[in-house]
Amino acid sequence: MYAVRANPDAMAIAAKYTAAIFLFWFFVLTTYRLFFHPLRNYPGPLFAKISDAYAGFFAVKMSLHLTTYSDLKKYVRHGPNKLVFNSATALRDIYNTEKTNKSRTYLLTIASGKPSVFSMLDKRNHRVRRKIMAQAVNDKAIRAFEPTMTEQIEIFIQQLLLSSRDSEPVNVTERCKWLGMDIVGHLAFGYALNLQTDPTNRFMIPGLAVSTYQFNSFMQWPLLKTLGLRHLLGITSTKDRLKYAKVLYHIIGNRLSEPVHAHNDLYSFVADHLENATDGIQTSELWSEAVFFFPAAGDTTTTAISALFFYLSRNPTAYKKLAKEIRGTFRQYEHIRGGQQLTGCRYLRACIDETLRISPPASGSLWREPYNDGAPVVIDGHVIPPGTQVGVSAYALHHNEEYFTKPFDFDPDRWLVQDEAALNLMHSAFAPFSLGPRGCAGKSMAYLEAGLVMAKTIWLFDFEIAPGKLGTVGEGVPGRDTTDLTWSSIYVPVGRPTPPEWTYRECDEISHRSLSRHIKQDHSLRNRQVVVTPMMVLERVV
Ligand code: HEM
C-alpha cells in the first residue's frame, strides 16, 4: 500500500505555470482585440474593447442604459464583438430585416433546454411558433379577453378607492405590478393569482425581477453564467426565484388538468402545438413559453403604466389636458372600454407614447447578428463583419436630440404637432416595442391595458405627488440617475358618484410599508425600467 502525497514543490510549479499561461493568454487576447480585431477601428471605452465585463458591470449595477446613452456621444464599440448604434437608419437596418438574427446570447435565457418564441434562433421554427403565439394576442383574442382584463382593472380601481378614503399615499408601482401579474395569470393559463387582494403570491414580483435581472446580466456578460460568477457577485436571490418557479409549476399543472378550451387563454391556443415533455413540466416547451410570457406580458405594460403615473403627477399641464379629454369623452365611467372612443383619445395615446419614449420598459440594446447565410450586412453605412453583435438601445435613441427636441422633457404634445416631417422623424426613431419579425407580438394588448387603466383611474380620481420624502422617491437627474421609483399620492377625485354595483372587497393588506422597504424592493427592478411611479395619494374626483 502506498499513500499518495502531493509534492508542495510540484504544486507551486504547476500554479506558476498556470498563472504564466493565463497571463500569456490574456496578453495575446487583449493585443488581438485592441490591434487586430475586425472592429479595432471603432471607438470604444478601452475596457469594453477588451472584455464583455464592461457592459456586464453596468448591467449588474442596473445602469447600462445610462452608460450606453452617455458612451454613444463618443463611442460605438461596446464590447469586444459589439457595436451599438444610435440612429433611425440603424434601427431599421438591424431590426426590420431578415438579414440579421437574434444574437446567440438569447440562448442564455433558455430555461428548460427548449427555446421559447423569444429565444428561438432558427428562423423557420420561430415563424411557426410566432404564428401560434400570435393567436392569443390578435384582435379577436383581445376582444375575447377584454372582459377578464377589465375585471382585474376594476379590482385595481376599487383598491385605490379604499386607499383614497383616508387620502393615504399609495405605492402605485406596487399596485401596477400586482395588477399586471393578475392579468397575465388569466391571460396565460386562466389562473387567478389574486395578488391585488391576497398577499400570498406577492413574492412572485421580486422572484420575477430576480430572473429578469439575471437574464439581462448574462446576456451582457455570458461568463457570469458560464463560470457561475453570479454567486460571487451576489446577484442571485435563489429563494424567491425557486418559490416563483414552484408557483409557475402549480399554475401550469393546474391548467393541464383542465380541458384545453376551459379558458380563453394562451394555453388554449398553444396546447395542441407545443411538444409534450415526457420528463415533466419543467422541461416542456410550455414551460419555456410561460417563463418568458409572464415578464413579457406582465411586467412591461405595468412598468409603463406606473411610469405614466409618475410623469403625470409631475406635469400639471399634461395632467389637466388628459383629465379634460377623458372626462369629456366618457360621460359615464361604465362607458370606458376598448373601442373607437378609447382609441380616439389622442392625448391619452400621446401620453402613453411619451412615457414609452422617455422610459422604455425594454431599454437596453437588443443584440442581433448577421444571419449566417454569408450575405453582407450593412448597418447605417457600415459593413458588419460576421460574428459581430449589433444593436440599438431604445433608451439612447429615444433621447437622441436629432429626433426629439428636449428629450428629457415629458411632453405628450410633441406627438400631436401638425408638422408631418417632424412627426415622421420622431416615429422613425421610436421603438419601445422594437420592430420587424422579432418585434413585440403583444403591442395592441399593451395599449389596451394601459389605456383602460389610465382612463378609468383619471376619470374617477385625482392624484398628486405624495407629500414629504415619499414624493421625492424616483426623482433623479435625467440621463444621470436611474429614476426608477415612483410614489405618488392619489387623491380620489371629489364628487364623482361611485358606480352603485361596486362592492368594496376589503383588501387584506392596504398597509403602507416603510419607505426603505419600497426602495429596496424597487431597486431590484431597476434594470428594466428607468422610471416607475412610486407613491401616490388619490382623491375621488367624480
Ligand atoms: C408596454 C408593453 C410592452 C413593451 C414595451 C414590449 C416590448 C417588447 C420588445 C422590445 C420585444 C422584443 C424583444 C427582443 O427583441 O429581445 C418584445 C417581444 C415580445 N413581446 Fe412585448 N412588450 C410589451 C408588452 C407585451 C405584451 C402585453 C405581450 C403579450 C400579451 C407581449 C408579448 C411579446 C412577445 C410574444 C414577444 C416575442 C416576439 C418574438 O420574438 O417573436 N409584449 N416586446
Boltz pocket constraint, residues with backbone or C-beta under 6 A from the ligand:
constraints:
  - pocket:
      binder: B
      contacts: [[A, 117], [A, 118], [A, 119], [A, 130], [A, 133], [A, 137], [A, 296], [A, 297], [A, 298], [A, 300], [A, 301], [A, 304], [A, 360], [A, 361], [A, 362], [A, 366], [A, 431], [A, 432], [A, 433], [A, 434], [A, 437], [A, 438], [A, 439], [A, 440], [A, 441], [A, 442], [A, 443], [A, 445], [A, 446]]
      max_distance: 6.0
